[in-house]
Amino acid sequence: MKIPSLLITLTIAGTLAAVSPQLHAQTPVQDAAAKALFREGRDFLDDGKYADAEKRFREALSKYPRAEQADRTSFYLIATLIKLGRTDEASAEVLSFNRKYPQSTWKTDVEEKRITLGLPAAPFGPVYRIHAIPQIPAPLQVPARYSAGLSVNTVMPTVSLEQEVFRNSILVNANIAITQARERLKANPSDPVIVSNFSTIAGSGSPQAFPFFVTIANDAPIPNTQTQARFWIGRLNNAEDSVGKAFIALTSDRSLPVFVEVLNQSNPGERNNVLRQVVQHPSLEKVVALEKVFNATTVQPFRSQILESAATIPESAARDFITDVAKNEPEYTVRLSAIQALVARKDVDARVLTDIIRTLPLPSPAPPVSIRMKKDVRAKSGTEN
């Protein structure tokens, strides 16, 4: 029986619609509606109304998924979710972006968001463990002995594959990999292969990780790379006292001003994490290093953080350092921080504390010594006398 040609035409058209919806773009009217929703969302984002911005971007993508600016809308949705602190949802959007928009001109911008979120590179297939350190020239070649099913001397076509190879290099020998990372960042300060592996370097436990991030945070001409380096300074793995050793080394040479400037620009949480790991270092050189940093910085909150950290070091050298600050520091608020640090210690005589407080010159107007501090000193005096 002959099938009518109209029926054949309708069947083919239905099959194409079901299999390849990407082939059908939105109509001009739909594109205009999608653009209007995008503009509303962008205005809400600029005004800090992130929840409203998210609704508009999602509505545009839901109603008009094939609009001309769908990829741009998707990028703005990612940025909005990051502003809302919903990083899991932002990560999911980042990972689906390349599948939805493989030819998008917004891929570089989305790549920056992926790095900000600390996401690994998109998977490219089976991961092949490398048992020796491969050199990573540009363009990157896969040596035959590492190819594991890839064609011999295949040129790596994607950043994702390079990222995975370099990640394996860090796992095999972090010190050598960090040396390679330094060289690559000199050539390209925003090298996505290296920047995306900052998290792996930070977790490697290498003693080279801390000075590596300090150098990048200070020298990199790309603000995003500097920001990423400072972020990971506060999240280093202190394997075998690597952070404490590096801290002491950086304060012992001409790197001190650079090192202090990087910590000055870090947030209090990142600085606290570094100081916490430094006080765990068994060498008493840490007290000398802390004192050098204290004298080199003029950032009052940072100086107070150093005193608080030194207060947890039981050795008398830390007590003497804090006592000297409490007696001689010209900055009143820092001096109070030193007194409070002494109050928290068990090896400080209450009479010494009382004498320090009595000789404390009062600024004008004078902020009062806290009632709590006075009570702590009286309690210590009653216990010891």
N, C-alpha and C positions, 0 to 999 in steps of 0.2 A: 504494500500500500504506500502511495506516495504521500510524504509529509508536506503539508502546505509550506511554501517559502516564508510566509509571514510568521508561522509558528517557529521555524528554524531561527529566524532573525530574533524573535523575542527570547528564545531559549539561550542563544549566544549572549545576547545583551544582559540577561539575568545572571548568567554564569560570570561574566566579566565584572558585573557589579558586586557579586558576592566575593570573588577572589581578589580583585584589585581595586578596592575603593580609593586607593591613592591616586588612580588615574583621573578621578573626577574632582576637579577643583571646585571651590565655592563659586557661586554666582557673584557678579559685581555687587548686588544688593547685600548678599551675605557677607562679602568682604568688608563692605562699609560698616555693617553692624558689628563685625568683629573688631574693626579698628576703633569704633566708638567705645566698645567695652574696654579695649586695651587702654585707650586714653584716660578713661575714668579710673581704671586701676592704677595707672602710672601717677595720676594726680593724687590719689589716695596715698600711694607709697611716698610721694614727695612730702605730703603733709603729715607723715607718721601714722596714718590710719591703716595699719598693716592688715587687720582682719578684713576691712572693707576692700582693700586692694586684692587680697587673696580671692575673695568672692568673685570680683570682676574678672580676674585672670582665669579662674577655673570655669566660670560661665562661658567666657570666650572660647576656651579650648574644648569645652564639652559640646557647645552648640555648633562651633565652626572649626573642627579639628584640622581642616585642610585650607584654612584661610592663608592669604599671602604672608602675614606676619605671625603665623602660629609659633614658629620657632622663637621669635623675639618674645612673644607672650610667655612661652615656656621658660625662657631665661629669667624674665621678670618674676615669674611665680617662684622660681628657685630662690632668687634674691629675697623675696618677701618672706618665704618660709624660714630662711636663715635669720632675718630680722625678728621673726616671731619666736625664735629659739627652738623650732621644730626641726632639728637637724636630721632626724631619721627620715621624715617625709621629703626634706630637701635632697637628701642622698638618693632616695628612690627616684626622684625626678631627674637628677643628674645622670644616673645609670641608664635611664630609658631614653635620654635625649638623643644620643648617637643613633639608636635604633630608629627613632621616629624621623630624625632630620639629618641623614648622613651627609648631605651636601650643604648644610647650613653655614652661613658666614658667622654665626654666633658660637661656633664650636670652641674657639679660643677663649671666649668669655666664660663659657660653661666649664672649660678645663680649669680656669682659675678658681671657680667656685668649688670644683672637685678637690683641688689642692687645699683650699681653705678648710674644707670639711674633713680633710685627712683621709679621704677615700683611697683605696688601692686602685691601680689601673684596671680598666675593664678587662675581663677575662678573654683570652684569645685561644683557649684550648687547653690541652694537658700541660701541666707544669713539669718541666724537666729539671731535675736537680743537677746542679753543676758541681763537680768535684775538684775544680781548680779555678784559679782566678783568671777570668778572661779579660783581656784588654778591650777597651770599648772605644775604638776609633770612630770617626764619622766620615762616611756612613758606616754603620756597624755591620761587620761581617760575622757570620756564625761559623767558627772553626768546625771542621768535619767531625772531630771527636766529641763535639758538644751537640751535634745536630739532632740526634735522637729522633730520627724519622723525617727531619726536615731535609730538603735537598742540600747537597754539599755546596758550601760557599754561598748560600742564599743571602741576599741583602735583606736585612730586616726592614719590612715595609712600614711598620707602625711604631709609634711611641710606646704603645702598650707592651710590645714585646721587649723593647729596650729596657723599660721599667722593671720588668720581671727578671731579666738577665742581671741587671744591676742589683736588684734586691737580693738575688742569690749570691752575688759577689760579696755583699755586706755580711751575709750569714756565714760565708766561708772564712773570710778574713776582713774584719771591719776596718782595721788600720790601713791596709792597702786600698780598700774601696774608698775610704775617706780621702786619701791622697788623690785618687782619681777624681773624686767629686770636686776637690779644690780646683783642679786643672780645668775641668769642664765648665765650672761656674766662672772662671776667668774669661773663657771664650764666649759663654752665654749666661749672663747672671740670672736669667729666668728659666734655665734649662729644665723642662718638665720632668725629664728622667731623674734628675737629682732632687729637685724640690719635692716631688711626689714621694721620694724615699727618705725624707727627713725623719719621718716617724720610725723607720727601720734603723736609721743611724742612731737616733735617740735611745732606742731600746737595745742597742748592741752591747752596751757596757764598755765600749772602747774608751780608753783614757784620752783619745784624740777627739772624741765627740764634743766635749765641752769647749775646748779652744777653737774647734772648727766652727761651731755655731756662734761663738763670740766674734770671730773674725768676719763671718758672713753678715751678722747683725750690724756690724760697724761699717764694713767696706762695700757691701753690695749696692750698686747704683739703682737697683729696682726696689721700690718701697715694699711690694708684696713679698719679695724674697727676704728682706730684712725683718718684716713682721713675722713671717713663718719661722725664721731662725730664733727670734726672741721667744716665740711661743714654745719652741721645743727646748730652749735653755731651761725653762721651768718644769720640764717633764722628762729630764734625763734619768736613765737607769744608773744607779750608783753602784754598779757591780765592782767589787774589789776596791771600794773607796775611790773610784775613778774621779768623781766630782771633787772630793776633798783634795786629792792630789793635784788636780788641774787648777783648782782655786789657788792653792799655795804657789804653784808654779807661775801662774799669771800675775800674782802680786809680787813676784821676785825679780821681774825684769822690766824692760821698757814698755811692756804691754799694759801696765797698770792703768794709765789714764784712759786707754781705749776700753779696757775691761770695765772700769768704773762707770764710764759713760753709757755703756750698753746696759748695765744694771740700773743706772739712773732712769733709763727710758722704759725699763720693764715694769710690769704692774706689781703691786705688793704680793700677790699670790705667787707669782713666778720667782720673785726674790726670796720669799719665805721658803720655797721648796729648795732653792740652792743653799740657803743658810742652814736649813735643817740637815741637809746631807753633809755640809762642811763640819758641823759640830760633832757628827758621828765619826769623823776621821780620827784615828787614834793618836796621831802626832800632835805635840804641843805647838808645832809651827802654825797650826790653825789660828791660835790666839794672835800671834804676830801678824798673820795675814788679815784677820778681821780688823785689827787695829789700823793697818795700812789703808784698808778700804774705807774705814770710818773716817780717817783723817783726810782722805782724798775726795770724799763726796760732800756736797753742800746740801743735799736733799734731806731735809729734816726727818720725814717719815722713814726713809731708808736708814738713817743713823740710829733712830730709835729701834728699828728692827734688828740692827746689828747688836745693840745692847741687850735686847731681849734674848737673842740667840746666845750671846756670850754668858748670860745669866744661867744657862742650862749646862755650862761646862763646869764640872766640879773642881778642876785644878785651881790652885791659888793664883796662877798667872791671869786667869780670866777675872778673878775677884779684884786683883790689883789694877787691871786695865779699867774696869768699871769704876772703881774707887777714884782713880785719877780723873776720869771724866766728871764724876759727881762733884769733885772738889774744884776743878779748874776750867771746865767747859764754859765759854762765855754765853752760849745760846741757852736761855733759861729753860725752854721746854725740853731740850735734849738733856739738860742737867737733871730735870725732874725724872725723865725716863731712866737715867742712870741710878738715881736714888731708889726708884721703884724696883729696878733690877737687883739692887743690893738687898732691899727688903725681902725679896723672894729667895735669897740664898740663906743657907744654914750656917755658913762659916764667917758671918759678919757680926761683929760685936755691936750691940744696940747703942752703946755709948758713942761709938764712932759715927753711927748713923745720926744720932741726936746732934752731935757736934757739927756734922756736915749741914744738917738742916738749919741750925742756928746761924751758921756763917753764910747761908745762901743769900746773896744780894737780891733784893726785890726790884723788879723792873717797875716802871710807871706807865699805866696802872698795873698793880701786882696781881697776877692770877694766884689764887690761894693754893697752898699745898693741900692736897686732897685729905678730907677727913679720914678716909679709909687708910691712907698712907700713915697718918698720925696714929691711928689705932693699931696698925701693924707694928709700928716702932714701939709703942707703949707695951704691946703684948710681948714683943721680943725682949724688951727691957725687964718686964716682970718675970719672964722665964729665966733670964740669965742672971739676974741680981738676987 
